[in-house]
Structure formats: structure tokens, C-alpha cells
Amino acid sequence: MPSQIRTFSITQLTIGACANFHTQINKFITTATPAALHIETQATGYADAIATLSSIVNRQRAFVATASLSEADKVRDNASGVISSVVNAYVTSPVATKKEAALLLKPQLSPYRGIRYHEYNKQTAEVRGMLGVLDAEDNAAAITTLGLTEEVEALREANNVFEEKYLEKAAEATSRIGQADIKSEEAVDNANALYQNIVQVVNAYAIVQPTEAINTFIGQVNGLISVFTQVVGGNSTGNTGDGSDSEQPGGGTTPGGGSTGDGSDDGEL
């Protein structure tokens, strides 16, 4: 009786196991050579399908720039909070020059109250607007009088760093677009279908034109199938191996912030 590649429940494999199965099969094909197995027309497409499948086994979800974004956001939150607190504190100062400076700045800064709780992009634009107010020629002396020059520069630097890191995060997202567009189910089905086509060809030649290379290949594949049949039988997790951590590149609200309004505490931005 001619050797034949056995069947098994390949569709029950997780994505990771499926990718590994096909990778091992492709190694057997390379060793035997596609020509010896009469699958020259199928081999290249199969190898490409395996590469695609392997690329999505563990898709990268987190972003390298996220930690830097969070750090820069915390700095600008603190800087804007200090500026607001100082201005509000000196409104009742017994020192006339400081009281005058605070009274000049407070109404101009009121639109920026609570910005630390806003979504990243909104806050970035609002900090730009706040810096525009603080940089106004008429306000420069007031900033100096209240000793806030360094805080204003810290706010500016932190916002610039945040914008830079946000663009880095966008670049990371751009580099993943191709991978993100790959549908897991389609990648698995494509690799499995190409494998089944190879099995049909090899099994047919094993009947009509058997060779040592074909029989050796069939033995290797059946040995692998025997091992993976146990994997299928032992898989009760339902895990697809496609990852579950989904961080979006846009970000939501400032971490730690719960409000999306414009705030009501005059003492803090």
C-alpha cells in the first residue's frame, strides 16, 4: 500500500501552532526540494503564506513612545498647575506689584482651567494657546514679577517634547498598517488551503510515481502530524495566539484624569 500523508484537525490549531506546523512542513519541502515533490508551482506561494501567518502570531500592540508621552504630559500638567496656582495665590498678595501681576494674568488664563484633564490632542493645542497668552508682550513683566519664567519654559519644552513623541507614536502606527490589515482567519485559511493542495499532489505522486524523496517526505509529515494531533487534543484554552493587548495610537484622556470638562477649581489648571 502506497504511503499517504494523513489528515488531522489542522483547523483546531491556534494561530501560533498553525504557523509552526506550516514552518516545519516548509523545512521538509526545502530539504526534499519542491522539484522532487512535484510542487514547484505551489512552493513559493506556500512559503509566502507562511511568512504572512508568522508575522501576525504576536502582533505588537504597545507603543515604544507611550512612556515618553506619559512623562512629558506629566511635566506639562505640573507646570501648568504651578503657574495657575501661583497666579491665583498672588491675587490676594499684600505686595502691590505681585497682586497687580496676578490680577492681569488670572482672567487671561481662565480659559485654560482644567486642561490637564483633557484628551492629549486637545490639551496640546490648549497648552499652545496658554503659552501664547504667557508670551504676550504685556504679560512678560507679570511673569517675571511672579517668578514664573522657568515654569513657563518648562511648560513649553514639555509640550514640544510631547508633540515630538506623539509623532513618533504615529510613525510606529504607520509601520504596522500592513500587519494590522491582515485578517487572522484569512491568513490561516490561505496557508491551510495551500498545504492541502500540496498534500493532494504529493499523495497522488506517491501512488503513481513513488520515489524515496516522496516517501521520506511523507514519513516526516506524518510524524509531525502525530505530534500536532496531540497538541490539538490538549488545546482547551480557545486562545488564538493573536494577542489581546490593544493600545490605540490616538490615546484617550490624560492618564489619571477623569474629567473631560473645563474644570471648576480656580487653583489648578
N, C-alpha and C positions, 0 to 999 in steps of 0.2 A: 504493500500500500504506500503510495507516494506521501512524502512529508507535506504537511499543510500548516500554515500559520493559524493558530487557534483564535477564537473570538473571546472577548470578555467585555465587561460593562465599562468601557472606556469613558462613557458619558457621566459616570458616577465619580470620576476623579475630581479633586479640587483643581483649580487653575494651576497651582504650583506643581502638583503631582502630574497633571496632564503635560505641562511644559517639560518636566523632567523626563517623562516617558518618551515623548517625541524626540527630545535631545539625545537620549540613549539610542533610540532607533536610528537616528541620523548618523550616529557614530558607527553603527553596524553597517549602514549603507556606504559610508565613506571607506570603511575597511574592505568591504566586498567589491566596491565600485559600482556606480549606477549601471554601467555598461554590462557588467556580469549579471546583474539582476534584471536587465532589460527595462529599466525605469529612467532612462536618460531624460525623457520629456517631463517626468514628474519630480525628479530630484531637486531641481533648482527651486521650483515653486514651494515644495515642501520645506526646504531649508529656510526660505524667506518667511513662510508662515510660522515656523518655529521661532524665528528671531522676533517676530511681532508678538507672538504669545509670551515669550520670555520677558519682553520689555514691560509687560503690564502685570507681572506676577505680584510685585510690590511697588505700586506707583508711589512716587514721592508726593506727599500731601503738604507737609510742613514747609515753611519758607525760611531760608537762612537769614534773610533780612528782618524777620519778625522781632528778634530780641533787640536789635539796634533800634528798630522803630519804637518799641515799648520804652526803651531807655530815653530816647530823645523826647518822646511825648511826656514822660515823667518830668524831665528837666523843664520843658516849656510850661507844664502845668504849675510847677513850683515857682517858676519865675513870674508868671502872670499873677499867681496868687499873692506873692510877696509885694508886687507892685500895687495891686489893688488894696491889700491890707494896709500898706504904708500910707497910701493916699487917703484912705478912709480914717486912719488913725490921726493924721495931722489936720483933719478938718476942724478939730477942737483944740489944736495946739495953742498954747498961750504965747508962742513966738509968732509974731505977726507975719513975717516973711514966709514961714513954713505953712501957716494957715492959709495965706493967700495963694501959695503954690498949690496946695491941696484942693482948695475951692475952685481953682482954674481947671485942674485935671479931672476932678471927680465926674462932672456931668459929661465930659467928653469920653470917659471910659465906661460910662454906664451901659452902653450897648453891648459891651463885651463881658458883662457879668455872667458867670456860669459857663463860659466857653470850654472849660476843662471837661465838661460832661458831654460835649458834642461829638458826633462822629468824626473820625480822623480827617477826612477831606474838608468838612465844614470848618473844623477847628483850625486847620492850616490856613484857610482863606481868612478866617476871623483874626488870627494872630497877625497876618499880613496887614489887615486893616488897623489893628491896635497899634502896630509898630508905626504905621503911617501917622496916627494921631500923636504918638510919643515923639516922632521925629520932626513934627511941625516946628517951624522956627519960633513961634510964640511960646511953645511949651518947653523948649530946650532948657531955659533958665530954671523953670519949675522942677524939672527932672534933677538938675544939678543941686538945687536947694534942698530937695528931699533925699539926696544921696542915693538916687536910683540908677545912676548911669551904668553901673556894672550889671545890674539886673536886666536893664533894657537890652544890653549887648548879649547877655546870656540867653534871653528870650529869642533874639534874632538868630544867634548861632544855632540854638536848638531847633528852631523852625526850619532853618536851612538844611541842617543835618537830616531832619525828618523827611523833608521833600526829597533829598538825595536817596535816602534809604527806601522811600516809597517807590521811587523809580527803579531801584534795584529789584524790589519785590515784583514790580510789573515785568521787568526783564526776565526774572525767574519764571513767572507765569507764562510769558511768551514762549520760552524754551520748552515748555511742557504741553503746548497746544496740540501738537501732533499726537503725543501719547494720550492726552486726555480725550481726543476724538475717537480713539479705538474703543469699540464696544467689546467687552469681555466675551460675551456669548458668541459674537460673530468670529472673534479670533480663535476661540476654542473649536467652534464648528468647522471653520476652514481647515485648521490643522488636522482635525479628526477625519474630515472628508478626504483630504489628500492622502492621509495614511491608509484609509480603507481602499483607495484606488490602487495604492502601491501593493497592498496585501492581495488584491484581486489579480494583479499582473503576476506577482511572484508565485502565487498559488497555481495559476494557470500554467506557467512555465515549469513548475515543479512536477506537473502531470505530464505535459507533452515533451518537455526537453529538460529534464533534471540534470543538474551539474553539482559538483562538490561545493562550489561557491554558494549556490542557491540553497542547498541542504544545510550548509553551515549557518547561513543567514537565518533560515527558518528556525533552526535549533536555538540560536541566540535570542531571537524574538520570542519564541515560546518560553524560554527560561525567564525572560524579563516579564512576560505576561503572567507567569506563575507567581512571581513576586508581587506584581501590581494587583493581582486578583486579591491577595491578602490585604493590600492597602485599601482596596475598595470595601472589603468585608469589615475592616476595622474602622472605617470612617463614619463616625456618628455625630460629628460636630456640625455638619452643614456649612462649614466655612468654605468660602470660595477663594480665599487667599488673595482677594483683591484689595484688602486694606479697608479700614473703616474711619480713619482719621481724616476729616475733610476740612481743611482750613481754606477759606476763600481769600483770594488776593486783595479784595477790596477792603477787608476789615469792617468791623461794625461800629461799636462805640468804644470810647476810650476805656481800656481795662480798668475796672474799679468804679466807673461812673455809672450811675443808674438813671439819671435824669436826662431827658432829651429836650427839656425846655430851656429857658434862658436864665433860670435861677432866680432866687429872691433874696439871697444873703448879700447885703451891701459890703460885707467884709471880705468877700472872696470871689475871685473870678472862676 
